[in-house]
Amino acid sequence: MSIKVSLVSKNYKDQKALNEVSFSADKGQIIGFLGPNGAGKSTMMKILTGFIKPNSGDVFVDEINVLLNPLKAQITIGYLPEHNPLYTDMYVKEYLQFRASIYKVDKQQIQTCIEKVGLTAEAHKKIHQLSKGYQQRVGLAAAILHNPSVLILDEPTTGLDPNQLVEIRELIKDLGKDKTVLFSTHIMQEVEAVCDRVIIIKKGELLVDKKLSELKENNQQTIIVTFDYKIEEQFINRLPNIVSYKNNYDNTWYITFESDKDMRPVIFDFAQENGLKILSLNTENKNLETLFREVTSA
């Protein structure tokens, strides 16, 4: 098992950043680590990489106890923090040579990483001369330089243009074949394109840990309906096959059903039986975006 997190909690004075979070990951998995701002994602990643310690719980990377042996664990981890720390007055190749000397990496590996992340044409420049997207590539090259078995990537595609996004996504997918990759992002399409699994946290609590294949196979559908006047919850509860519902605005409801049939006719019948008029009605299949919105907006 490449990552094992058990009942990890972290407090900053009176604020609970993480509350007994547990999950594990095996080699060859790419995991999207999601949550709204302030959910505790970066805190969890800093704990995994040994930069900060939790108040309680256990963390293992490649069966190494990160809390007892952080330096040993860091040799097996490639880490790209949210705020990419670079020595911007150094040349790209010079900076990667410096990083390689820390890990005692063969110099040939530097050129391999430069090519992998698409920096060949920029390798002769100073880092401050690069766009933010290319600076992200330098950080990614530094993270994979020592061929780690676990990659922790905090917002790795920040600042990339659409073409660069496709290239980096493909790189992450390629790296995930023989590594464990945990990365955070706010782009749901990115997770759906790259990940095998998704973890969602909110206010330090783990809410969802699912394989994307499970998400795609379910029969849930969400219908967004606006009636002509406000109705009470007990009326909505009369509808069959309801999984959850939420009154977002006065007359608008987000209603999630578990059914293999289209539930829109049921909504129409419900409105007619209760003397309601439908002002608008939309449906969406249950996908990662709707799941994220449903669990984090409650």
N, C-alpha and C positions, 0 to 999 in steps of 0.2 A: 504494500500500500504506500503510495508516494506522499500523500498528505493525510494526516489524521488530527482533527481538532475535536477536543472533548471538553464540553462545559466551560468554554472560555468566557470570562466576564472581565470588563475593563471599565473603570470609573475615572472621570476627570472631575475631582472634587465632588460636587453634588450631582453631576451629570453622569448617567449610566450610558456609556457608548456601546457596550456589548453586554448582553445578558444571557449567559449560559448557552452560547452558540456551539453546536456540534455538527460536524460533517466530515466526510472522508472522500478521497479521490484516488483512483488507480492510474497507473501508467497508460498513456494513450488516450486520456480523456481531455477534452477541451470544455471548460466550464465557464459560463457567463455569470459573473458575480454582480447582481443588480440591486438597486435600491435608490430611493430619492436622496437628494443632498442631505448630508448629516445622518445617514442611516447607520454608519459604522463601517463602511466598506474599506476605506483607507486605513482605519485603525486595525481592522482584521489583517490586512495585508502587511502592515508594519509589524504586527505580532508574529505572523508567519515567517517573516524574514529576519526576525531577531532584533529589530531596531528598537522596539519597546516591549515591555513585559506586561502580561495581563495581571489583574488582581487575583484571579484564580483560574484553574483549568490547566489542561495539558495540550501541547502542540508538538507533533512529530512530523518531520520531513525526511523521507527515505529512511524511516525508522530511527532517525537521530532526534533526540530530545532537544528542541530548539531553545528551551528555557535554560537547560543545563549546559548545552554545547553550541551556543549561537554561531561561533566562528566555523566550527566543523559543518554545521547545517548550511551556512551561507555559501560554502564551496559547491554545494549541490543545487543552489538556487540561482536563477537569473532574475533580476528585479529591475523593472522600469517604473519608478515612482510617478505619481501624478504630475509633480513639478520636476521635470526632467533636469537633474543636476549635471551640468556640463561645464568644463573649463573652456569658455568660449574664445579665449585668445590663442588656443592651441589649434593646430591643423587637425583635420579629421583623422588622418593616418597616425599623426603624432599622438593624439589622445587615445586612440585604440591601442597603440604600442605601449603607452603608459599603463592602460588597463590590463593588457596582456602580461606585462611584467609583474603585476600584483598577483595574478593567478598562475604565473609561470607557464604561459601558453605559448606553443610554437608559433613563430611569426607567420608561417604559411596560413594559419587559421585566421589571421587578420584579413588577408585578401579574400579568403573564402566568405567571411562575414560581410565584408564590403559589397561583394557581388550579390550575396543572398538578399540584402535589404535594399539593393538598387542605389548604392552610393558611388559607384565606379567613377562617374563623371564629376563628382563633387569632392573626391577624396583629397585633392590637392589644395582645397580651400580651407581658410580658417572657419571655425564653427560659427562665429558671429556673422559671417557672410552668408550663411545658409538661411533659407526660409524656415518657418517653424516646423513645417512638415518634414523637411530634410533633417532638422535637428532631432525630431522624433526618431528618425531612422538611425541616427548616430546612437541615440540612447538604446534603441532596440539591438543594434549591432553589439554594443557594449554588454547588454544583458545576455546575449547568446554566445559571447566570445569564448567562454571556458566550457562550452558544451554541457550546460547544466541539465539535470534530469527533471527539474521543476522550474517552470516559468511563472512569475507573478507579474502581471502587466496591469498597471493602474491607468486607465484611459489611454491606451497605446495609440489610438488613431486620432487624437486631438490635433487639429491643424492640418490634416491631410485633405487634399482635393479629391474629387470622386475617382480619378484614375489611380491615385496613390492608395486610396482606400481599398480598391480591388486587389492591388498588388500586395499590400500588407495583410489583408484577409487571407489571401492564398498562402502567404508565408506562414501565418499563424496555423493554418490548417495543415501545412506540410510539417511544421515543427511538432504539432500535436500527434503525429503518427507514432513517435517514440518518446514523447515527453508528456508530463502532466502540465497543462496550461490553465491557469486561473486568471481571468481578466475581467476588469470592470469597464462598463461603457453605459452611456445613456441612449445608445442607438439600438433599438430593438431588432431592426432588420439585420444588423451586424451579428447579433447573437444567433438569429435564426439561420444566417448564412454560414456560420462558422462552428457553432457549439453543438456538443452532444447533450449537454445538460445545463440546467439553469438553477441558480440559487438566488432567492430574493430575500433581502432583509429590510426591516424598517424599525427605526428607533432601537437598534441593537438586538432585535428579535428576529430569528430565522422563521420566515413565513412559508416559503416554498422551496422544495428541493426535488426537482422533477427532471426526468429525461425528456428532451424535446419530442421524441417519438411518441411518448405517452400523451403529451399535450395535443399532438396532431391527430391522435387516434380517437379522442373522446367525441361525444355527441352533443357537446354543449353549444348553445347559441345564445347570443345576447341581442335582445330587441330593445331599441330606444324608442319610446312612444311618448307623444305629448297629447294629453287630453284637453278638452276645452275648459275644464275647471278642476280644482284640486280635489283629490279623493284620499280617503284614509287608508292606512296600511292594511286594515282587515279586509278591505275589498280586494287588494292585490293578492292577498293570501289565498283567495278563492281559486286563483288560477292553478291548473294542474302542472306537475313536473317542474315546479320552481326549485332552483338551486339557491339563488340569492336575488335580492332586489335593492335598489337604492333610489331615493327621491333626490335627484340632482338639483332641480329647480322646482318651483311651485307645482307646475303641472306636468313635469317631465320625469319619466321613470326609466332607469336602466334595469331590465329584468333578464336574468340568465336562467335558461331552461336546460334540462337534461332530456333530450328527445331526438330520435332519428327522423322525425317529421318536422316540416315547417310549422312553426307555432304562430305565424302571423294570422292565419284564419281564426285561431283560438282567441287572439287579441281582439279581432274584429267582432266576433260573437260576444265576447265579454263586454265590449263597449256598448253594443246594441242592447244587451240584456239589462245593462245598468243605466241606460239613457245618456250615454256619453257620446261625444263626437271626437274623432281622432283628427288632430290638426297636423300631425306628422308621424311617420313611422319608418324606422330604418332597422336593418338587421345586420349583424356581423358575426362570423364564425368565431369561436373561441380561439384566439391566437395569443402569442406572448404579450402583445401590447394590451389586449383586453384583460388578460390575467394580471399583468403588472398594475394596470389602472385599478382593477377591482380590489386587489389586496393592499395596495399602498394608499388608496384614497379613503379607505374606511376610517 
